[in-house]
Amino acid sequence: MGSNITRIAILGSTGSIGQQTLEVISAFPNIFKVIALTAGRNIELLAKQINKFQPQMVCSSVHFNLLGNVQIVSMEEIVSHPDVDLVVVATSGKSGLLPTIGALKAGKRVALANKEVLVMAGEIISQLIQYKKRIVPIDSEHSAIWQCLEGEQNKVRRIFLTASGGPFYNYSSNQLAKVSACEALRHPVWKMGKKVTIDSATLMNKGLETIEAHWLFSIPLNQIEILIHPQSIVHSMVEFADNSLKAQLSFPDMRIPIQYALFYPERVPNPNLPALDLCQIHLLTFASVDYAKFPCPQLARNAGEKGGTYPAVLCAADEIAVELFLRNEIEFTKIPSVIRETLDSHHGVSHPTLEEIVEADTWARQIALQIARKGSKC
């Protein structure tokens, strides 16, 4: 295979980011080759992807029969395989942590869409400087920051992470207490997986992104701010020492930052991607976060400032609370309460090993479940 072909493994190929990554790859069949796909339980979609992209390797949490020469292997084998150049981490939650570290240690480039990886283990990854330089972000916000910082040597004063606000930003506290999972899954702008869609509704996604940006760009947490921007046209901004601002704008479509990550440092035309018509945009608005109604970003910032195992506990408690909300076991407004109580119960470990991070994650899941089910509506 020619050296100009980028050989890709996609972890979480049946999820929203995974599917959109495959859409981008489909537009450039002479540039990208899918070597491996991994998925959870969506076997029907995975089978279609295998049939279309003909990967060498597949990993799934559910056993199923394969035709042809496709090998069923472990995630660890995929991320370290010599035929893989780039690993796209499109999973959510802690499932992306060990494969990401494994891919980096194997010398692979990693296109990272999983927020929790750097939130949980940012200190460990940042200490591995030669590994960290191989990470390229897929999140639209971090891609925007990355692009704004490209070629800049001036001191960064602040980073502004923009947030759509989700479907409930203008709701009262009483209205928030009554929202259903179905309502929460109807994001006004983005098409995403269930977990990240609920995190968007609670604004926890911005809290996680704050910690992630801290590790990705070596920016202190107190220099990272969140702005509500309902139009989702400005994907993030950077303020420099001379008071100038750089912003990255594009139509809200995840395929745009995905393509940028896949082709970096090149930019290439893709007729399948939507253009941004500035004449059709009549208003761009920005507002501060109402932390009284949406406490999750502050909980995340506090956990990030404490460091150690606290961010891992934050992620685990959030996963449990979101899962219970989606199952209609707790109210929407109980999500931050579960996270806060779990964090308050934790005795953190400073500068944890990977094993200690995993242990903190396991502990937090158990505690969060106990907390959530005390006085729950089920």
C-alpha positions as CSV (number, residue, x, y, z in Angstrom):
1,M,0.0,0.0,0.0
2,G,1.4,3.4,-1.0
3,S,2.9,5.7,1.7
4,N,0.4,8.4,0.8
5,I,-2.4,6.3,2.2
6,T,-3.4,7.0,5.8
7,R,-4.5,3.8,7.5
8,I,-7.2,4.4,10.1
9,A,-8.7,2.5,13.1
10,I,-12.0,3.9,14.3
11,L,-12.9,3.1,17.9
12,G,-16.7,3.5,18.3
13,S,-17.5,3.3,14.6
14,T,-21.3,2.9,15.1
15,G,-21.6,6.1,17.2
16,S,-22.3,9.6,15.9
17,I,-18.6,10.6,15.6
18,G,-17.6,7.2,14.2
19,Q,-20.3,7.4,11.5
20,Q,-19.4,10.9,10.5
21,T,-15.7,10.0,10.3
22,L,-16.6,7.2,7.9
23,E,-18.6,9.8,5.8
24,V,-15.5,11.9,5.5
25,I,-13.3,8.9,4.7
26,S,-15.8,7.9,2.0
27,A,-15.1,11.1,0.1
28,F,-11.4,10.4,-0.1
29,P,-11.0,6.6,-1.0
30,N,-7.5,7.2,-2.4
31,I,-6.2,8.9,0.7
32,F,-7.7,6.9,3.6
33,K,-8.0,3.2,4.2
34,V,-10.1,1.8,7.1
35,I,-8.0,-0.9,8.8
36,A,-10.0,-1.6,11.9
37,L,-13.5,-0.9,13.3
38,T,-14.7,-1.3,16.9
39,A,-18.2,-1.0,18.2
40,G,-20.5,-1.9,21.1
41,R,-23.8,-3.6,20.6
42,N,-25.0,-2.2,17.3
43,I,-24.0,-5.3,15.3
44,E,-26.4,-4.6,12.4
45,L,-24.7,-1.2,11.6
46,L,-21.3,-2.6,12.2
47,A,-21.9,-5.4,9.7
48,K,-22.9,-2.8,7.1
49,Q,-19.7,-0.8,7.8
50,I,-17.6,-4.0,7.5
51,N,-19.3,-4.8,4.2
52,K,-18.6,-1.3,2.8
53,F,-15.1,-0.6,4.1
54,Q,-13.6,-4.1,4.3
55,P,-11.4,-3.6,7.3
56,Q,-8.7,-6.1,8.3
57,M,-9.8,-6.2,12.0
58,V,-12.9,-5.8,14.0
59,C,-13.6,-5.7,17.8
60,S,-17.1,-5.8,19.3
61,S,-18.5,-6.2,22.7
62,V,-21.0,-8.7,21.3
63,H,-19.9,-11.9,19.6
64,F,-21.1,-12.4,16.0
65,N,-20.0,-14.3,12.9
66,L,-17.9,-12.7,10.3
67,L,-17.5,-13.5,6.6
68,G,-14.3,-13.2,4.6
69,N,-10.9,-12.5,5.9
70,V,-11.8,-10.0,8.7
71,Q,-10.1,-10.9,12.0
72,I,-11.8,-10.5,15.4
73,V,-9.1,-9.1,17.7
74,S,-8.9,-7.1,20.9
75,M,-8.9,-3.3,21.2
76,E,-5.3,-3.5,22.5
77,E,-4.2,-5.3,19.3
78,I,-5.9,-2.8,17.1
79,V,-4.4,0.4,18.6
80,S,-0.9,-1.1,18.5
81,H,-1.1,-2.9,15.2
82,P,1.7,-1.9,12.7
83,D,-0.7,-1.4,9.9
84,V,-2.5,1.4,11.7
85,D,-1.3,5.0,11.3
86,L,-4.1,6.9,12.9
87,V,-6.5,5.9,15.7
88,V,-9.8,7.8,15.9
89,V,-11.1,7.6,19.4
90,A,-14.9,8.2,18.9
91,T,-16.1,6.4,22.0
92,S,-17.4,8.1,25.1
93,G,-16.6,7.7,28.8
94,K,-13.8,5.6,30.3
95,S,-13.8,3.1,27.5
96,G,-11.5,5.3,25.5
97,L,-8.9,5.7,28.2
98,L,-6.7,2.6,28.0
99,P,-6.9,2.3,24.2
100,T,-5.8,5.9,23.8
101,I,-2.8,5.5,26.0
102,G,-2.0,2.2,24.3
103,A,-2.2,3.9,20.9
104,L,0.1,6.7,22.0
105,K,2.6,4.3,23.5
106,A,2.6,2.4,20.2
107,G,3.6,5.6,18.4
108,K,0.2,6.2,16.7
109,R,-1.4,9.5,16.0
110,V,-4.6,9.9,17.8
111,A,-7.6,11.9,16.7
112,L,-9.4,12.4,20.0
113,A,-13.2,12.9,20.3
114,N,-13.5,11.4,23.8
115,K,-13.5,14.1,26.4
116,E,-13.0,11.8,29.4
117,V,-9.6,10.5,28.3
118,L,-7.7,13.8,29.1
119,V,-10.1,14.7,32.0
120,M,-9.3,11.4,33.8
121,A,-5.6,11.0,32.9
122,G,-4.5,14.4,31.6
123,E,-1.6,14.5,34.1
124,I,-0.2,11.1,33.0
125,I,-0.5,11.9,29.3
126,S,1.0,15.4,29.7
127,Q,4.0,13.9,31.3
128,L,4.6,11.9,28.2
129,I,5.5,14.9,26.1
130,Q,6.4,12.9,23.0
131,Y,3.0,11.1,23.2
132,K,1.0,14.3,23.8
133,K,2.3,15.8,20.6
134,R,0.6,13.0,18.7
135,I,-2.9,14.0,19.8
136,V,-5.2,16.0,17.5
137,P,-8.6,17.1,18.8
138,I,-11.9,16.4,17.0
139,D,-14.2,18.3,19.3
140,S,-15.4,21.4,17.5
141,E,-14.4,23.6,20.4
142,H,-10.9,22.2,20.8
143,S,-10.4,22.1,17.1
144,A,-11.3,25.8,17.0
145,I,-8.8,26.6,19.7
146,W,-6.2,24.5,18.0
147,Q,-6.7,26.4,14.7
148,C,-6.7,29.8,16.5
149,L,-3.3,28.9,18.1
150,E,-1.7,27.7,14.9
151,G,1.3,29.8,14.1
152,E,0.9,32.0,17.3
153,Q,3.8,32.7,19.6
154,N,2.1,35.5,21.6
155,K,1.0,34.9,25.1
156,V,-2.6,33.6,25.5
157,R,-4.6,35.6,27.9
158,R,-7.9,33.7,27.8
159,I,-9.6,30.9,26.0
160,F,-13.3,31.1,25.4
161,L,-15.2,27.9,25.0
162,T,-18.6,28.4,23.4
163,A,-21.7,26.5,24.3
164,S,-25.0,26.3,22.5
165,G,-26.7,26.1,25.9
166,G,-28.6,23.0,25.0
167,P,-32.4,22.7,24.8
168,F,-33.2,24.0,28.3
169,Y,-31.0,27.1,28.8
170,N,-33.9,29.5,29.1
171,Y,-36.0,27.2,31.3
172,S,-36.8,28.1,34.9
173,S,-35.6,25.9,37.7
174,N,-39.1,24.5,38.1
175,Q,-39.2,23.6,34.4
176,L,-35.8,21.9,34.6
177,A,-37.1,19.6,37.3
178,K,-39.8,18.3,35.0
179,V,-37.9,17.7,31.7
180,S,-37.9,14.2,30.3
181,A,-35.1,12.2,28.7
182,C,-36.8,12.4,25.4
183,E,-36.8,16.2,25.6
184,A,-33.2,16.3,26.7
185,L,-32.1,14.2,23.7
186,R,-33.5,16.7,21.3
187,H,-30.5,19.0,21.0
188,P,-31.3,22.2,19.0
189,V,-28.1,22.2,16.9
190,W,-25.9,19.1,17.1
191,K,-26.5,15.5,16.3
192,M,-24.6,13.5,19.0
193,G,-24.7,10.3,21.0
194,K,-27.0,10.1,24.0
195,K,-24.4,10.6,26.7
196,V,-22.8,13.7,25.2
197,T,-26.3,15.1,24.3
198,I,-27.4,14.9,28.0
199,D,-24.0,16.4,29.0
200,S,-24.8,19.3,26.6
201,A,-28.2,19.8,28.3
202,T,-26.6,19.9,31.8
203,L,-23.6,21.9,30.4
204,M,-21.3,19.2,31.9
205,N,-19.8,18.9,28.5
206,K,-18.4,22.4,28.9
207,G,-17.0,21.5,32.3
208,L,-15.2,18.4,30.8
209,E,-14.0,20.5,27.9
210,T,-12.5,23.1,30.3
211,I,-10.3,20.4,31.9
212,E,-9.5,18.9,28.5
213,A,-8.5,22.3,27.1
214,H,-6.3,22.8,30.1
215,W,-4.3,19.7,29.3
216,L,-4.4,20.0,25.5
217,F,-3.1,23.5,25.4
218,S,-1.2,23.9,28.7
219,I,-3.5,26.7,29.7
220,P,-4.4,27.3,33.4
221,L,-8.0,26.6,34.3
222,N,-8.6,30.1,35.5
223,Q,-7.8,31.4,32.0
224,I,-10.6,29.3,30.4
225,E,-14.1,30.8,30.3
226,I,-17.4,29.5,29.0
227,L,-19.8,31.6,26.8
228,I,-23.3,30.7,25.8
229,H,-23.6,31.1,22.1
230,P,-26.9,29.6,20.9
231,Q,-26.1,29.9,17.2
232,S,-23.1,27.6,17.4
233,I,-21.3,29.4,14.6
234,V,-18.3,30.6,16.6
235,H,-16.8,27.4,17.9
236,S,-14.4,28.9,20.3
237,M,-12.1,32.0,20.7
238,V,-8.6,32.8,21.9
239,E,-7.7,36.2,23.4
240,F,-4.0,37.2,23.2
241,A,-1.8,39.5,25.3
242,D,-2.5,42.5,23.0
243,N,-6.3,42.2,23.6
244,S,-6.9,40.8,20.1
245,L,-9.3,37.9,19.6
246,K,-9.1,35.0,17.2
247,A,-12.3,33.0,16.5
248,Q,-13.0,30.0,14.3
249,L,-16.4,30.0,12.5
250,S,-18.1,27.4,10.5
251,F,-21.4,25.8,9.9
252,P,-22.2,23.5,12.9
253,D,-21.3,20.2,11.4
254,M,-18.9,17.8,13.1
255,R,-17.5,16.5,9.8
256,I,-15.7,19.8,9.4
257,P,-13.4,19.4,12.5
258,I,-13.2,15.7,11.8
259,Q,-11.8,16.3,8.3
260,Y,-9.4,18.9,9.7
261,A,-8.0,16.4,12.2
262,L,-7.7,13.7,9.5
263,F,-5.9,15.9,7.0
264,Y,-3.8,18.1,9.4
265,P,-1.9,20.1,8.6
266,E,-3.5,20.3,5.1
267,R,-6.9,21.8,4.3
268,V,-8.8,20.2,1.4
269,P,-12.1,20.9,-0.4
270,N,-15.0,18.5,0.3
271,P,-18.2,19.3,-1.6
272,N,-20.2,17.2,1.0
273,L,-19.4,19.7,3.7
274,P,-21.8,22.7,4.2
275,A,-20.5,26.2,3.6
276,L,-21.2,29.0,6.0
277,D,-23.3,31.9,4.4
278,L,-22.6,34.9,6.6
279,C,-25.3,36.9,4.8
280,Q,-27.9,34.4,6.3
281,I,-26.6,35.0,9.8
282,H,-28.5,38.0,11.3
283,L,-27.3,37.8,14.9
284,L,-24.5,36.2,16.9
285,T,-25.1,36.4,20.6
286,F,-23.0,35.6,23.7
287,A,-23.9,35.3,27.4
288,S,-22.4,34.2,30.7
289,V,-23.3,30.9,32.2
290,D,-26.1,30.8,34.8
291,Y,-24.2,28.5,37.3
292,A,-27.2,28.6,39.8
293,K,-29.3,26.7,37.3
294,F,-26.5,24.8,35.6
295,P,-23.9,23.9,38.3
296,C,-22.1,21.1,36.4
297,P,-19.4,23.3,34.7
298,Q,-18.4,24.6,38.1
299,L,-18.4,21.1,39.6
300,A,-16.0,20.1,36.8
301,R,-13.8,23.2,37.3
302,N,-13.6,22.5,41.0
303,A,-12.6,18.8,40.3
304,G,-10.0,20.0,37.8
305,E,-8.5,22.4,40.3
306,K,-8.3,19.7,43.0
307,G,-6.7,17.4,40.4
308,G,-5.5,13.9,41.3
309,T,-8.3,11.4,41.2
310,Y,-11.1,14.0,41.4
311,P,-11.6,14.4,37.7
312,A,-11.9,10.6,37.3
313,V,-14.6,10.6,40.0
314,L,-16.4,13.5,38.3
315,C,-16.5,11.5,35.0
316,A,-17.7,8.3,36.6
317,A,-20.4,10.0,38.7
318,D,-21.6,11.9,35.6
319,E,-21.8,8.6,33.6
320,I,-23.9,6.9,36.3
321,A,-26.2,9.9,36.8
322,V,-26.8,10.4,33.1
323,E,-27.5,6.7,32.7
324,L,-30.1,6.7,35.5
325,F,-31.7,9.8,34.1
326,L,-32.0,8.2,30.7
327,R,-33.7,5.2,32.4
328,N,-36.1,7.6,34.1
329,E,-34.8,6.7,37.6
330,I,-33.8,10.2,38.6
331,E,-34.8,13.7,37.6
332,F,-32.8,16.0,35.4
333,T,-31.9,18.3,38.3
334,K,-30.7,15.3,40.3
335,I,-27.7,14.8,37.9
336,P,-25.5,17.6,39.4
337,S,-26.6,16.6,42.9
338,V,-25.4,13.0,42.4
339,I,-22.1,14.3,41.0
340,R,-21.6,16.8,43.9
341,E,-22.3,14.3,46.6
342,T,-20.0,11.7,45.1
343,L,-17.1,14.2,44.8
344,D,-17.7,15.3,48.4
345,S,-17.4,11.7,49.5
346,H,-14.1,11.2,47.8
347,H,-10.7,11.3,49.4
348,G,-8.5,12.1,46.5
349,V,-5.1,10.7,45.5
350,S,-2.6,13.2,44.3
351,H,-0.6,12.4,41.2
352,P,-2.3,9.0,40.7
353,T,-1.1,6.1,38.7
354,L,-3.3,4.7,36.0
355,E,-4.3,1.9,38.3
356,E,-5.4,4.4,41.0
357,I,-7.4,6.3,38.4
358,V,-9.2,3.1,37.4
359,E,-9.8,2.3,41.1
360,A,-11.3,5.8,41.7
361,D,-13.5,5.3,38.7
362,T,-14.8,2.0,40.0
363,W,-15.4,3.4,43.5
364,A,-17.2,6.5,42.2
365,R,-19.6,4.4,40.1
366,Q,-20.6,2.4,43.2
367,I,-21.0,5.5,45.4
368,A,-22.9,7.5,42.8
369,L,-25.3,4.7,42.3
370,Q,-26.0,4.5,46.0
371,I,-26.4,8.3,46.3
372,A,-28.7,8.4,43.3
373,R,-31.0,5.7,44.5
374,K,-31.4,7.2,47.9
375,G,-34.7,9.0,47.7
376,S,-35.0,8.5,43.9
377,K,-38.4,8.4,42.2
378,C,-38.2,4.6,41.5
